[in-house]
Amino acid sequence: LTVSRARDMIFGYCLLNDWSARDVQKWEYVPLGPFTSKNFATSISPWVVPAEALEPGFRCDTSAGGSGAEAQVDPRPLSYLRDEEYGSYDVCLSVAIQGEGMEAPAVVTRSHYRNVYWSAAQLLVHHSVTGCNFRAGDLLGTGTISGSEEGSFGSMLELCWNGTR
């Protein structure tokens, strides 16, 4: 599977939250990796934005510093993951929580999809290289989308600085 072909296979995008028990994940990550800390809940948005709706109007450079294969330098993709059309989408992301008794939601974080280093097509190719068969309707997550500034961190673990804030 090539990156170009994988791009054509992606129908659309939605929001996904793979609820993580970060306290458990921190403990089990070494030596097991994220295992039971990520297997109890996943939720997605009720809508899917077709990939066609994002092209070309929402295309933008990535936080890696540009677009095209030369933008990815740290780490540099292996040859099967190099993407001549590497780039991202101009999609703002925010998380707000409205607890019981709150008049309005409180914004917890603001990030941006351009902070994703690996494109969805690259993720699909890398996942399939070991023989994983994807089928129509399968769901693939990017991982936590964090920015580089304090107000753009994508997980509560990052936001509270490992419990120190």
N, C-alpha and C positions, 0 to 999 in steps of 0.2 A: 504494500500500500504506500503510495507516495503522498507527500503533503498536499500536492495539487489535487489529487484524486480525493483525499480525505476531506478537503475543503468543500468539494462538490457533494459529499455525503452528509454534511451537517445541515439538518433541516432548519433548526432555529435555536434560540437561547431563552432561558428562563432563570429566575432566581432560585437558588438551592441553598438550604441550610442543613448540613449534616451535623446535627446537634452533637457536641462533643463534651464528654466529662473530662475537662482538662486536668482536673486534679488526679484522676485515674490515669489519663494519658501521660502525664508527666512521670508517674511512677513506672508505668509499663513500657514506655517508649524504648528504654534500653533494659533488657535485651530483646523485647518482643516486638517493638514497633507499635504504632497505634492499632489496637486490636479491640478489646471489649469497650474501650472508651469511645468508640465511634459506631457501635453496632446497635444502638437502641432507638434512634429516631432520625428520620430525614423528612424534610418538608420542602415543597416546591411551590412557586407562584402558580396561580390559577390560569396563567396565560403563557403562551410561547410566542416570542417575536421571531418571525421568519428571518433567516439569514439574508434573504433577498431584500428585506426592508432596511437593512443596515448598510447595504452596498449601493453606491459608493458614498452617499451623503454623510455617514457617521464614521468613516474611516479616519484614523488619526495615527500619529506617531505613538510609540510606546514609551513607558518610563525608562526603557533601556537606552533611550537617546536617539530614536529615529525610527525608520522603517526600512524594509528590505533585509536581505540576509546579512549584510555587514553590520547591522545594528546590534545583533546578538554576539557579545564578546565574552561575557563572564557569567556563566560558562558558555563557551562556544559550542553550538550544537554539533553532534556527530553528523556525518555526511547525510544519512538518511532523514535527518530532521531539519536540514537547512531549507529555509523557505525564502525564495526570491520575492515573495509578496508579503513577507512578514510585516505585521502592523497590528493595530488594535482598533477598538471602537470607542467613540466619544460618548460614553455612558456614565453618568454620575450615579454613585451608589451611596445610600445612607441607611442607617439603622436607628430607629426611634422606638422607645419603649413607653407605653402608657399603662402604668399600674393602676390597680383599683384605687379610686379616690383622686386620681390625678385629673386636673382639668384639661391638660394638653399633653401630648407625648413629649418626652425628653429625648433629644438627639444624642445618641451615644457615640456615633462615629460617622465620618464622611470620607469616602474613598472614591476610586475611579477605576473603571475596567482597564484603562491603559496601564495600570500597575501589574497586570498579569504578564509574567515574563514569557511563558510558553503559550502559544496560540492554541485554540481548540483543535485545529487540524494537527498540530504537532503532538498534542496529547493523545489524540486518536491513533496516530501512526505509532507512537512509542508504545502504547498499550497493546497494539495488535502485533508488534514485532515478535512477541513470544508465543503467538498463536491464539491469542484471545479473539474469539469471534464476536463481533458486534452485529446486532440486528436492528432493523428499523424500530424506532421507539426506545432504544437503549438510552440511558442517561449517563452522562459523564460530567463530573465536577472538576472545576479548575483548582480547587483548594482555596484557602483563605486569601482574600484580596486585601492586602494591606498596603498603605502608602508609606512614605519614609518619614512623615511628620507625625507628631504625637496624636493629633486629632483624627488621623486617618488609619489607625491600626484596626485590623479586621477581627480580632478576637478579644474576648474579655481578659484572657491571660496577658496579652500585650497591653491592653488598655489599663490594667491595674498594676502593671510592671511586676508580675509574678507575686501579687499580694502585698506589695510595698506601698501602693497608693489606694 
